Amino acid sequence: MNQEWHIPPMEPTLTSHLPLGSQWWYEPKFDGFRMQLVILKESIHLMSKTGVFYTHAFPDIINAAKQLQAQQKELLPLVFDGELCVLLTSLRCDFSALATRARMTNTNRIHSAASKTPATLCLFDVLVIEGAFVGSLPYDERKELLTDIKMLHQDRIVRILSVSSSAQLLSDVRSQHGEGIVAKKSNSLYTHGRTTDWVKYKTYQTVMLVLSSPSSTGYFSGRVLNEDGQWSNVCTLRHGMTAEEAAALTSVLKANKEADGVCAEVHTIGMADGMLREPRFVRFLPEESPQHCTMNALQKALTPKTNTDVSKPAKLLWPTVSISKSCYMSYMETVAEAILPHLQKRILTVVRWPDGVGKTSFYQRNKPAYAPTVVGTPTSDADGMLCNTKKALLWFANHAALEFHVPFHQDGDTCPRELVFDLDPPDVSSPSQKQTVSAALWLKEILDSFSLMSFVKSSGNKGLQVYVPLQEERHSYATVHKFMKLCADVLAERHEDKVTVERFIQQRKGRLYVDYVQHHPKKTIIAPYSCRGNQEGYVAAPLEWDELSLTDSYLRTQHRVMQAVNSGFLPFATMNDVRQKNSTLLMKITETLEQH
């Protein structure tokens, strides 16, 4: 396809004040690449605002668009306008990760990046429906048309919601360090070029830098002290500075050649590839010492605030993928409401990496003397720990607890709340992952034959784990063990060349191991949404059964899980709804087993 379907974009004008009034609608401004998605009957294309094709670079978006293509055949051709981004939270983006992906040309690297740092296409307008241009309709009507287009099972292509009041949205954007807000007139038509019918308001972060001598072009270098005590350039700066201010700064720097420079307050929308984006001078800070302008202080200023004080926020907990403690704390804040139901009243074991993955780690099961009162004490183990609240969760995270392991039963109970099969492949290669997916689906077929509702999650390491939720105080471990053994044996017999229940590794001969033996009152399992202490910081992520056959890999990064949670994708959310039904069925099944 050439550029025949490309429509010159309508672009907002920058403003220093958000307009108010009933004629305005407000949307979050995402920090990404403006894109048009063209869905034809025979092909799909992703184009930048200048008409450059990015179809090859973002297979995750194209695969999602293929589903939309199949769902909406009667509406084709379709052209959407939106922002392509890598979401960290519902409003904050990782521009650097997106830019890196956009530059890739190697197919293997492209597909690997699509799995590790998936992009999201945030749609805010529809321009063509059934091949007809609808941009001549008012914005209000186009938004209704966009809303009416059904997008089933989509988490890579989403619609941006508009609101009639900017106050709460602005507060949310600022708290998450989003880029800003776009205000649009309700009656605005889609026209080419810059317009005042759409305006953009940016929410800058404030940082402190040391400005040093200007270059031949008149730009000053913005610097901070790194951990080695050396100066690192993080921007070149002139924007926002008056001619008088620039001349005064040049004069001061020339008169004090031996000095480190002059401190200044600077606005920016974030950092990418080690450099500040859109830096803008605000004011001089003559009372500040250059020694206070550190990389640690800069990163802290650019990190959204959590509800707890983070010690050493810049420390890299996963050095290989550059995930700092502050990033990890943001992850735990995001998934708190999703992980806590799986930690409630469970005696906790954590694995801590105080100096980051790759360094010394240790298990901790006993409650330390310095633990705050938010860390609970089990009724059945005076030395143990409970993590029942968000404050407790963040306390553990701040102490570099990266893995959260829980038993299958709650404190004070002796009956499991779920039975869990652990599917353990020989390695994490693509063929082994396909083998594991097949085994999980075969196991689901067996559980389905008993009408039992099951759920699946990645272990965050090599394999998958299949859950059957149960009602409390209904089934003993011994009874459940018999049923699990039956299922595992049937699975191994049906697929003896691919699956085994052999515990000794040397006897497995490359087959996947179905572990049901570890389902025991003295054993634990990695909690859903817990991170893992591997180099990539993968997550023990809940998945949808439909996902398994559609994805190249079931390994999920923290970025991707945050995106899923923020979009409301919570596959384990309905677990409690099926506990009673599963338990009633399992009681009948186990009674039959006892008779035989």
Backbone torsions as a table, in degrees:
resi	resn	phi	psi	omega
1	MET	NA	136.7	171.6
2	ASN	-86.4	-158.1	-175.3
3	GLN	-92.3	23.4	-174.1
4	GLU	-61.3	-28.2	-178.5
5	TRP	-95.7	-2.3	179.7
6	HIS	-73.3	132.6	-179.3
7	ILE	-114.3	122.0	178.9
8	PRO	-52.7	128.4	-169.8
9	PRO	-76.6	153.3	170.0
10	MET	-88.5	132.7	-174.0
11	GLU	-126.0	139.0	-178.0
12	PRO	-77.7	155.7	175.9
13	THR	-94.5	137.1	179.6
14	LEU	-68.1	137.4	178.6
15	THR	-133.1	153.2	176.8
16	SER	-95.2	-6.4	179.7
17	HIS	-141.1	132.9	177.1
18	LEU	-71.0	132.6	176.6
19	PRO	-72.7	151.5	-179.9
20	LEU	-121.6	155.8	177.8
21	GLY	136.2	159.9	-175.7
22	SER	-69.6	-15.1	-178.9
23	GLN	-83.9	-1.6	-176.2
24	TRP	-108.8	141.6	169.2
25	TRP	-117.0	151.8	-173.8
26	TYR	-124.7	136.8	178.3
27	GLU	-131.9	149.8	173.4
28	PRO	-66.3	143.8	174.5
29	LYS	-97.6	120.3	-177.5
30	PHE	-94.8	145.1	-177.2
31	ASP	-91.4	85.4	-178.4
32	GLY	-151.6	-146.7	178.3
33	PHE	-111.3	130.0	174.0
34	ARG	-66.8	130.2	-176.3
35	MET	-140.0	151.0	168.4
36	GLN	-113.9	132.3	177.7
37	LEU	-102.9	118.7	-179.5
38	VAL	-108.6	118.0	179.9
39	ILE	-114.8	107.8	177.5
40	LEU	-101.7	174.7	-178.4
41	LYS	-67.9	-30.4	-176.2
42	GLU	-113.2	-6.6	-175.9
43	SER	-156.8	165.8	179.8
44	ILE	-135.2	139.4	-176.4
45	HIS	-140.2	144.1	176.9
46	LEU	-118.8	119.8	-174.6
47	MET	-126.7	142.5	174.9
48	SER	-73.5	174.6	-178.5
49	LYS	-67.2	-17.5	176.7
50	THR	-97.1	3.5	177.1
51	GLY	91.7	10.4	177.5
52	VAL	-80.2	134.4	-177.8
53	PHE	-83.0	132.9	174.7
54	TYR	-122.6	19.7	-176.3
55	THR	-57.1	-44.2	-176.0
56	HIS	-69.3	-27.0	-171.4
57	ALA	-83.0	-15.6	-174.5
58	PHE	-131.9	69.2	-179.4
59	PRO	-62.7	-25.9	178.3
60	ASP	-64.0	-38.6	177.8
61	ILE	-72.1	-42.2	-178.9
62	ILE	-64.5	-40.2	177.8
63	ASN	-63.1	-39.8	176.9
64	ALA	-65.9	-38.8	179.8
65	ALA	-66.3	-30.5	177.3
66	LYS	-63.4	-37.4	175.9
67	GLN	-64.4	-42.5	178.5
68	LEU	-64.6	-38.3	177.8
69	GLN	-60.0	-42.0	179.9
70	ALA	-71.8	-32.9	-177.5
71	GLN	-77.2	-28.2	-171.3
72	GLN	-123.8	46.4	-176.9
73	LYS	-58.6	-35.7	-176.0
74	GLU	-71.8	-15.0	-177.9
75	LEU	-97.0	-4.8	-176.4
76	LEU	-74.9	151.0	-6.0
77	PRO	-70.5	147.2	177.5
78	LEU	-121.4	141.7	171.9
79	VAL	-132.3	124.2	179.3
80	PHE	-112.2	153.3	173.3
81	ASP	-114.9	137.8	-178.2
82	GLY	-169.6	-170.9	-180.0
83	GLU	-120.7	124.8	176.6
84	LEU	-89.8	127.0	-176.5
85	CYS	-151.0	165.5	169.6
86	VAL	-107.9	108.4	-174.0
87	LEU	-81.8	132.7	170.6
88	LEU	-95.7	-40.2	172.2
89	THR	-133.4	-172.0	-179.0
90	SER	-65.3	-18.2	-176.0
91	LEU	-128.7	-14.7	-176.0
92	ARG	-105.5	138.4	-174.7
93	CYS	-120.5	159.7	174.3
94	ASP	-107.1	90.2	-176.7
95	PHE	-65.1	-36.6	-178.4
96	SER	-62.0	-43.2	179.4
97	ALA	-64.3	-39.0	178.7
98	LEU	-65.6	-45.2	-179.2
99	ALA	-62.1	-39.3	178.0
100	THR	-61.8	-44.1	179.5
101	ARG	-63.9	-40.5	-176.7
102	ALA	-64.8	-25.8	-178.7
103	ARG	-84.3	-11.6	-173.1
104	MET	-71.4	143.7	176.3
105	THR	-125.6	-21.2	-179.6
106	ASN	-75.9	125.8	-173.9
107	THR	-60.6	-43.3	-179.5
108	ASN	-63.8	-42.2	178.4
109	ARG	-65.6	-38.3	179.3
110	ILE	-61.0	-47.1	-178.2
111	HIS	-70.4	-35.0	176.2
112	SER	-64.9	-43.1	179.5
113	ALA	-66.5	-35.3	178.8
114	ALA	-62.9	-30.6	178.3
115	SER	-80.2	-41.1	-174.0
116	LYS	-81.6	-40.2	179.8
117	THR	-132.0	72.3	-176.8
118	PRO	-64.1	147.7	178.3
119	ALA	-93.8	163.0	174.7
120	THR	-129.1	131.8	175.1
121	LEU	-98.1	111.3	-177.4
122	CYS	-95.3	107.1	-175.2
123	LEU	-85.4	133.8	176.1
124	PHE	-124.3	-3.0	-180.0
125	ASP	-157.2	153.4	171.2
126	VAL	-120.3	130.8	-172.7
127	LEU	-110.2	-28.7	-179.1
128	VAL	-136.3	130.5	174.4
129	ILE	-131.9	129.8	-176.7
130	GLU	54.3	33.1	177.1
131	GLY	81.3	-0.7	-177.9
132	ALA	-105.7	136.2	178.6
133	PHE	-70.3	126.1	-179.5
134	VAL	-112.1	7.9	-179.6
135	GLY	-65.6	-15.7	178.0
136	SER	-78.8	-5.6	174.5
137	LEU	-85.0	153.2	177.4
138	PRO	-61.6	155.6	180.0
139	TYR	-52.8	-43.4	179.4
140	ASP	-53.3	-47.6	-176.5
141	GLU	-70.5	-36.7	178.2
142	ARG	-65.3	-36.8	178.1
143	LYS	-64.9	-37.6	177.3
144	GLU	-64.6	-41.5	177.3
145	LEU	-62.0	-42.1	178.9
146	LEU	-63.6	-42.0	-179.9
147	THR	-64.8	-33.2	-177.0
148	ASP	-74.6	-16.5	178.9
149	ILE	-78.4	112.8	-175.5
150	LYS	-73.5	133.9	179.2
151	MET	-126.3	88.8	-174.7
152	LEU	-80.6	138.4	173.5
153	HIS	55.0	42.1	-178.3
154	GLN	-108.2	128.4	168.8
155	ASP	-127.8	-6.9	177.1
156	ARG	-97.0	-22.9	175.6
157	ILE	-123.7	117.0	-175.4
158	VAL	-132.4	159.4	175.9
159	ARG	-94.4	140.5	174.1
160	ILE	-83.2	130.3	179.1
161	LEU	-85.8	136.7	175.7
162	SER	-99.0	146.3	177.5
163	VAL	-127.4	154.7	-176.0
164	SER	-90.3	-9.6	177.7
165	SER	-126.7	135.6	-173.9
166	SER	-89.5	-15.2	-168.8
167	ALA	-59.6	-54.4	-177.2
168	GLN	-68.0	-40.1	178.9
169	LEU	-61.4	-43.2	179.8
170	LEU	-63.0	-40.3	177.4
171	SER	-62.3	-43.9	-179.7
172	ASP	-65.6	-42.4	-179.9
173	VAL	-62.3	-43.6	-179.7
174	ARG	-66.2	-42.3	-177.2
175	SER	-67.1	-30.3	-179.3
176	GLN	-95.5	1.2	-176.0
177	HIS	58.9	43.8	171.9
178	GLY	-73.5	172.1	-174.2
179	GLU	-79.3	-31.8	-178.7
180	GLY	158.6	-156.4	-177.0
181	ILE	-134.2	143.7	170.9
182	VAL	-111.3	126.2	176.7
183	ALA	-103.5	134.6	-176.5
184	LYS	-130.5	135.1	176.2
185	LYS	-70.4	137.5	-175.5
186	SER	-63.1	-26.7	-177.7
187	ASN	-101.2	11.3	-175.3
188	SER	-70.7	134.2	174.0
189	LEU	-90.6	156.4	-178.3
190	TYR	-83.4	108.3	-178.8
191	THR	-121.2	158.5	-177.8
192	HIS	-77.8	135.7	171.4
193	GLY	96.2	-173.3	-177.1
194	ARG	-71.1	138.3	-177.3
195	THR	-144.4	153.7	174.5
196	THR	-94.4	-0.7	172.6
197	ASP	-72.7	-22.6	171.2
198	TRP	-120.2	131.4	176.0
199	VAL	-131.3	148.3	179.7
200	LYS	-116.9	136.7	179.5
201	TYR	-120.4	122.0	-176.2
202	LYS	-99.1	137.5	177.7
203	THR	-102.1	96.1	-175.6
204	TYR	-78.8	150.7	168.2
205	GLN	-93.8	148.1	-177.9
206	THR	-104.1	128.1	179.3
207	VAL	-130.1	164.0	178.0
208	MET	-116.4	127.0	-178.4
209	LEU	-129.0	166.3	170.3
210	VAL	-103.9	124.4	178.4
211	LEU	-94.8	129.5	-178.6
212	SER	-114.7	-178.5	-170.2
213	SER	-50.5	141.4	-178.0
214	PRO	-72.7	155.3	175.6
215	SER	-84.0	-178.8	-179.9
216	SER	-64.8	-19.8	179.8
217	THR	-87.9	-4.2	178.9
218	GLY	91.8	3.1	179.0
219	TYR	-90.6	142.0	178.3
220	PHE	-95.1	151.9	175.7
221	SER	-91.5	130.4	173.6
222	GLY	-96.8	125.4	-172.2
223	ARG	-129.9	156.7	170.9
224	VAL	-138.5	160.0	176.0
225	LEU	-82.7	126.0	176.2
226	ASN	-85.6	-178.2	-175.0
227	GLU	-64.8	-21.3	179.2
228	ASP	-88.5	4.6	-179.5
229	GLY	78.3	13.2	179.3
230	GLN	-102.3	153.3	179.1
231	TRP	-81.2	132.5	177.5
232	SER	-119.3	128.4	175.5
233	ASN	-75.1	131.5	179.6
234	VAL	-121.7	-4.2	174.8
235	CYS	-171.7	163.3	164.1
236	THR	-112.5	141.4	-165.0
237	LEU	-141.3	135.1	169.2
238	ARG	-153.4	-28.6	-175.7
239	HIS	-60.9	134.1	179.2
240	GLY	94.2	-10.4	-177.3
241	MET	-98.8	131.4	176.6
242	THR	-73.0	164.1	178.5
243	ALA	-61.1	-37.5	179.6
244	GLU	-65.7	-41.8	179.4
245	GLU	-66.1	-42.3	178.7
246	ALA	-62.3	-42.2	179.8
247	ALA	-66.2	-40.6	179.4
248	ALA	-64.7	-42.5	179.9
249	LEU	-64.4	-43.2	178.7
250	THR	-59.7	-42.0	-180.0
251	SER	-63.9	-43.9	-179.9
252	VAL	-63.7	-43.5	-177.8
253	LEU	-67.2	-36.5	178.3
254	LYS	-68.7	-34.6	-178.7
255	ALA	-76.6	-18.5	-177.6
256	ASN	-128.2	64.3	-174.8
257	LYS	-62.7	-26.4	-178.1
258	GLU	-84.3	-12.8	-177.5
259	ALA	-74.3	157.3	179.4
260	ASP	-69.8	-25.3	-177.4
261	GLY	137.7	-167.9	-178.0
262	VAL	-118.3	133.0	179.6
263	CYS	-74.2	144.0	179.5
264	ALA	-146.8	152.0	173.5
265	GLU	-91.6	131.9	-174.1
266	VAL	-132.3	140.3	172.9
267	HIS	-95.7	144.6	178.0
268	THR	-152.8	159.8	175.8
269	ILE	-98.5	2.7	178.1
270	GLY	144.1	-166.7	-175.5
271	MET	-133.4	140.8	176.6
272	ALA	-144.6	131.3	179.2
273	ASP	53.7	38.2	175.1
274	GLY	80.4	3.5	-178.6
275	MET	-124.5	143.0	177.2
276	LEU	-69.7	144.0	180.0
277	ARG	-100.9	133.7	179.3
278	GLU	50.3	51.7	179.1
279	PRO	-66.6	141.4	-177.8
280	ARG	-140.4	123.1	178.9
281	PHE	-63.7	137.0	177.7
282	VAL	-111.9	-56.6	-179.2
283	ARG	-165.2	160.5	174.3
284	PHE	-78.8	151.3	177.2
285	LEU	-125.1	71.8	-173.6
286	PRO	-64.4	-21.5	-178.4
287	GLU	-81.9	-11.9	-177.6
288	GLU	-88.3	147.9	176.8
289	SER	-90.0	136.3	176.4
290	PRO	-55.8	-26.3	-179.3
291	GLN	-66.7	-16.2	178.1
292	HIS	-84.7	-10.0	-178.7
293	CYS	-89.7	84.7	-174.8
294	THR	-111.4	160.8	176.6
295	MET	-62.8	-36.5	179.3
296	ASN	-63.5	-44.1	178.7
297	ALA	-65.9	-37.0	178.4
298	LEU	-63.8	-47.6	-179.5
299	GLN	-64.6	-36.7	178.2
300	LYS	-64.0	-40.8	179.9
301	ALA	-66.3	-30.3	-177.6
302	LEU	-89.5	-3.7	-179.0
303	THR	-97.9	128.7	177.7
304	PRO	-55.6	139.9	-177.6
305	LYS	-68.7	138.1	172.5
306	THR	-101.0	174.3	-179.7
307	ASN	-85.6	11.7	177.9
308	THR	-139.1	150.8	177.2
309	ASP	-73.8	127.5	-177.5
310	VAL	-98.6	123.3	176.2
311	SER	-83.3	135.6	179.1
312	LYS	49.0	59.5	-174.9
313	PRO	-60.9	-26.4	-177.1
314	ALA	-84.1	-8.7	-178.1
315	LYS	-60.7	131.3	179.8
316	LEU	-82.5	111.6	178.1
317	LEU	-82.4	-31.4	174.0
318	TRP	-123.9	83.9	-173.6
319	PRO	-58.9	-36.2	-175.8
320	THR	-60.2	-35.8	-178.6
321	VAL	-112.3	14.0	174.1
322	SER	55.8	44.1	175.6
323	ILE	-98.5	113.9	-179.3
324	SER	-85.3	171.5	177.7
325	LYS	-63.0	-38.2	179.5
326	SER	-63.2	-38.4	176.9
327	CYS	-65.7	-41.1	178.2
328	TYR	-63.1	-40.8	178.4
329	MET	-63.3	-37.9	176.4
330	SER	-63.1	-40.7	176.8
331	TYR	-60.0	-48.5	-176.8
332	MET	-66.0	-35.3	174.6
333	GLU	-61.6	-42.6	-177.1
334	THR	-65.6	-42.2	-173.8
335	VAL	-95.7	4.7	-173.3
336	ALA	-52.6	-49.7	-177.0
337	GLU	-68.7	-21.2	178.9
338	ALA	-84.3	-36.4	-176.6
339	ILE	-84.0	-31.8	-172.5
340	LEU	-59.5	-38.4	177.4
341	PRO	-58.5	-24.5	-178.8
342	HIS	-91.1	-6.8	175.6
343	LEU	-104.6	-17.9	-174.3
344	GLN	-52.6	124.1	174.2
345	LYS	59.0	23.8	177.3
346	ARG	-108.4	127.5	178.4
347	ILE	-64.1	121.7	-166.0
348	LEU	-95.4	140.4	166.3
349	THR	-121.9	127.9	177.7
350	VAL	-116.1	156.4	171.6
351	VAL	-115.9	125.1	-174.8
352	ARG	-111.7	141.1	174.8
353	TRP	-124.5	81.3	-174.9
354	PRO	-57.2	-32.7	-177.7
355	ASP	-107.5	12.5	177.7
356	GLY	98.2	159.4	179.6
357	VAL	-61.8	138.2	-175.2
358	GLY	101.3	-16.9	175.9
359	LYS	-104.9	-168.6	-176.6
360	THR	-63.6	137.2	175.1
361	SER	-130.3	160.9	176.6
362	PHE	-154.6	150.8	175.8
363	TYR	-81.8	144.7	175.6
364	GLN	-134.9	119.0	179.8
365	ARG	-115.2	-29.8	-178.9
366	ASN	-89.0	144.0	-178.3
367	LYS	-72.1	123.0	-179.6
368	PRO	-71.7	154.1	-177.7
369	ALA	-62.2	-27.7	-176.6
370	TYR	-87.9	1.4	-178.3
371	ALA	-66.6	140.2	178.2
372	PRO	-74.1	171.5	-176.9
373	THR	-68.1	-17.5	178.8
374	VAL	-67.7	-20.4	174.4
375	VAL	-82.0	113.6	-173.4
376	GLY	-75.5	164.6	176.6
377	THR	-117.4	125.5	-179.7
378	PRO	-65.3	150.2	176.1
379	THR	-73.0	-26.2	-176.0
380	SER	-97.0	-1.1	-178.0
381	ASP	-155.2	99.1	-175.0
382	ALA	-64.3	-20.1	-179.5
383	ASP	-94.6	-8.2	-173.8
384	GLY	-81.4	-176.2	-177.2
385	MET	-131.9	145.0	171.8
386	LEU	-124.0	143.7	176.6
387	CYS	-122.9	87.4	-174.4
388	ASN	-102.9	-8.7	-174.2
389	THR	-131.3	163.3	178.6
390	LYS	-65.0	-37.4	179.2
391	LYS	-62.2	-40.7	178.2
392	ALA	-65.7	-42.7	179.8
393	LEU	-58.0	-45.8	-178.5
394	LEU	-71.3	-29.1	175.6
395	TRP	-65.1	-45.7	177.8
396	PHE	-61.0	-44.4	-178.5
397	ALA	-62.4	-39.9	179.6
398	ASN	-66.5	-20.9	176.6
399	HIS	-98.1	25.4	172.7
400	ALA	61.7	31.5	169.9
401	ALA	-80.4	107.1	-175.0
402	LEU	-97.0	-28.6	179.1
403	GLU	-117.5	134.8	178.9
404	PHE	-117.8	114.8	-179.0
405	HIS	-112.5	136.3	-176.5
406	VAL	-132.3	152.6	173.4
407	PRO	-74.9	173.8	-177.8
408	PHE	-85.4	-5.6	-179.6
409	HIS	-125.4	164.2	179.4
410	GLN	-91.8	161.8	179.4
411	ASP	-56.0	130.9	178.3
412	GLY	87.2	-4.3	-179.6
413	ASP	-114.8	157.2	178.0
414	THR	-118.8	5.1	-178.3
415	CYS	-110.6	137.7	-178.9
416	PRO	-67.6	145.3	177.2
417	ARG	-90.3	-9.0	175.0
418	GLU	-162.0	153.6	167.5
419	LEU	-103.1	140.8	-173.7
420	VAL	-133.8	123.5	172.4
421	PHE	-94.9	130.8	178.9
422	ASP	-104.3	112.8	-178.4
423	LEU	-95.5	111.9	-170.1
424	ASP	-113.3	102.3	178.8
425	PRO	-79.0	168.0	-178.9
426	PRO	-67.2	-27.5	178.5
427	ASP	-159.0	-171.4	-174.5
428	VAL	-107.6	15.1	-179.3
429	SER	-65.3	165.4	179.9
430	SER	-59.8	-45.0	177.3
431	PRO	-60.7	-38.9	179.4
432	SER	-67.3	-36.7	177.6
433	GLN	-65.1	-40.4	177.5
434	LYS	-63.7	-39.4	177.0
435	GLN	-62.1	-40.4	-179.3
436	THR	-69.4	-41.2	176.9
437	VAL	-60.5	-44.3	178.5
438	SER	-59.9	-45.6	-179.4
439	ALA	-62.4	-40.9	179.2
440	ALA	-62.8	-42.7	-179.9
441	LEU	-69.2	-35.6	174.9
442	TRP	-64.4	-41.8	178.3
443	LEU	-63.9	-39.5	177.7
444	LYS	-60.3	-39.5	178.2
445	GLU	-59.5	-40.7	179.3
446	ILE	-65.6	-45.8	179.3
447	LEU	-65.2	-38.2	176.3
448	ASP	-60.8	-35.0	-179.2
449	SER	-64.7	-22.1	174.9
450	PHE	-96.6	5.0	-178.4
451	SER	64.5	24.2	178.6
452	LEU	-89.3	133.2	178.1
453	MET	-81.5	128.1	-177.3
454	SER	-125.6	159.7	-179.3
455	PHE	-132.8	157.3	-176.9
456	VAL	-133.5	146.1	174.4
457	LYS	-144.1	155.9	171.3
458	SER	-73.4	145.1	174.9
459	SER	-76.6	-14.2	-175.0
460	GLY	85.4	-9.7	174.8
461	ASN	-114.4	-107.8	-176.2
462	LYS	-91.5	-38.3	-162.6
463	GLY	-114.1	-163.5	176.9
464	LEU	-122.2	156.0	178.9
465	GLN	-130.4	128.9	-176.1
466	VAL	-107.9	124.2	-175.9
467	TYR	-106.3	141.1	166.2
468	VAL	-123.9	104.9	-177.5
469	PRO	-66.9	143.3	-178.9
470	LEU	-130.5	159.0	175.9
471	GLN	-79.7	147.1	-177.3
472	GLU	-67.6	150.3	173.4
473	GLU	59.0	35.1	-179.1
474	ARG	-117.4	-29.8	-171.7
475	HIS	-134.6	133.8	175.9
476	SER	-79.7	158.7	176.5
477	TYR	-59.8	-38.4	-178.2
478	ALA	-63.1	-41.2	-179.5
479	THR	-67.6	-45.8	179.7
480	VAL	-62.8	-38.0	-179.8
481	HIS	-57.9	-40.5	-179.0
482	LYS	-62.7	-42.5	-179.6
483	PHE	-68.6	-41.3	179.7
484	MET	-63.6	-39.0	178.0
485	LYS	-62.7	-40.6	178.9
486	LEU	-60.0	-48.8	-178.9
487	CYS	-62.4	-44.6	-178.9
488	ALA	-64.0	-41.7	179.5
489	ASP	-64.7	-42.6	178.5
490	VAL	-62.2	-44.1	179.3
491	LEU	-60.9	-45.0	-178.9
492	ALA	-67.1	-36.1	179.7
493	GLU	-70.0	-39.6	-178.6
494	ARG	-70.4	-28.5	-174.5
495	HIS	-134.5	55.8	-172.0
496	GLU	-65.6	-20.5	178.2
497	ASP	-83.3	-12.8	-177.5
498	LYS	-117.3	-24.8	-170.6
499	VAL	-131.0	144.5	178.4
500	THR	-144.2	157.6	171.5
501	VAL	-110.4	15.6	179.9
502	GLU	-73.3	121.3	-175.8
503	ARG	-76.0	-30.5	-177.5
504	PHE	-80.4	122.9	-173.4
505	ILE	-57.0	-40.8	-176.7
506	GLN	-66.5	-17.1	179.7
507	GLN	-93.5	-5.8	-175.0
508	ARG	-80.0	-27.7	174.1
509	LYS	54.0	48.4	175.7
510	GLY	80.1	2.0	179.9
511	ARG	-87.5	157.7	176.9
512	LEU	-75.3	137.0	-178.8
513	TYR	-97.2	125.5	175.0
514	VAL	-94.2	106.2	-176.3
515	ASP	-96.3	111.6	172.8
516	TYR	-116.6	-12.8	-177.4
517	VAL	-66.5	-31.8	-178.3
518	GLN	-73.8	-6.3	175.0
519	HIS	-78.2	90.1	-167.7
520	HIS	-147.8	148.6	-176.7
521	PRO	-61.6	-20.2	-179.2
522	LYS	-102.3	7.3	179.8
523	LYS	-107.6	164.4	178.0
524	THR	-129.9	168.8	176.9
525	ILE	-137.1	152.5	177.8
526	ILE	-63.7	132.0	-176.9
527	ALA	-72.4	145.2	172.9
528	PRO	-54.9	136.5	179.9
529	TYR	78.1	-2.6	173.6
530	SER	-70.8	143.1	172.2
531	CYS	-77.5	168.4	176.6
532	ARG	-119.2	155.1	-178.1
533	GLY	-88.1	35.0	173.0
534	ASN	-90.9	172.3	-172.3
535	GLN	-61.0	-32.3	-175.2
536	GLU	-89.7	-9.1	-179.2
537	GLY	65.9	36.4	179.5
538	TYR	-63.2	162.7	-175.4
539	VAL	-115.1	143.2	171.0
540	ALA	-76.0	78.9	-165.3
541	ALA	-94.3	127.7	170.5
542	PRO	-60.9	142.1	-178.4
543	LEU	-128.7	163.5	169.5
544	GLU	-91.3	145.5	178.3
545	TRP	-57.9	-38.5	-179.2
546	ASP	-63.3	-27.6	-179.5
547	GLU	-62.4	-36.0	-169.7
548	LEU	-58.6	-38.5	-178.2
549	SER	-84.4	-7.8	-176.7
550	LEU	-105.3	-11.5	-173.3
551	THR	-107.1	148.7	176.5
552	ASP	-76.7	-26.5	-178.7
553	SER	-148.8	142.0	177.3
554	TYR	-95.0	4.5	174.8
555	LEU	-76.1	135.9	-175.5
556	ARG	-125.8	131.4	177.6
557	THR	-82.8	166.3	176.8
558	GLN	-61.7	-40.2	176.9
559	HIS	-53.5	-50.6	-173.1
560	ARG	-67.4	-38.2	179.7
561	VAL	-68.4	-39.2	176.0
562	MET	-59.9	-42.3	177.8
563	GLN	-60.0	-45.3	-178.0
564	ALA	-62.6	-46.1	-179.1
565	VAL	-63.9	-43.0	179.9
566	ASN	-64.8	-27.2	179.1
567	SER	-90.6	4.6	178.6
568	GLY	83.0	13.9	180.0
569	PHE	-84.9	98.1	-173.4
570	LEU	-131.6	81.5	-173.3
571	PRO	-60.8	-24.8	-178.4
572	PHE	-93.7	3.9	-173.6
573	ALA	-64.3	-25.4	-176.4
574	THR	-96.9	11.5	-177.8
575	MET	-55.5	-47.0	-176.4
576	ASN	-63.3	-24.9	-177.8
577	ASP	-69.0	-20.8	-174.4
578	VAL	-111.5	-0.2	-175.7
579	ARG	-59.9	-48.4	-176.2
580	GLN	-64.3	-44.9	179.8
581	LYS	-62.4	-46.0	179.1
582	ASN	-59.9	-42.7	-177.8
583	SER	-65.9	-40.5	178.1
584	THR	-62.2	-44.2	178.5
585	LEU	-65.0	-43.0	-177.6
586	LEU	-65.6	-34.2	176.6
587	MET	-59.5	-44.6	179.7
588	LYS	-66.6	-40.2	179.9
589	ILE	-63.8	-46.6	-177.2
590	THR	-69.6	-32.5	175.0
591	GLU	-62.1	-40.1	178.0
592	THR	-66.1	-40.2	178.3
593	LEU	-62.6	-39.4	-179.6
594	GLU	-63.3	-34.3	-178.4
595	GLN	-71.4	-20.2	-179.6
596	HIS	-106.7	NA	NA
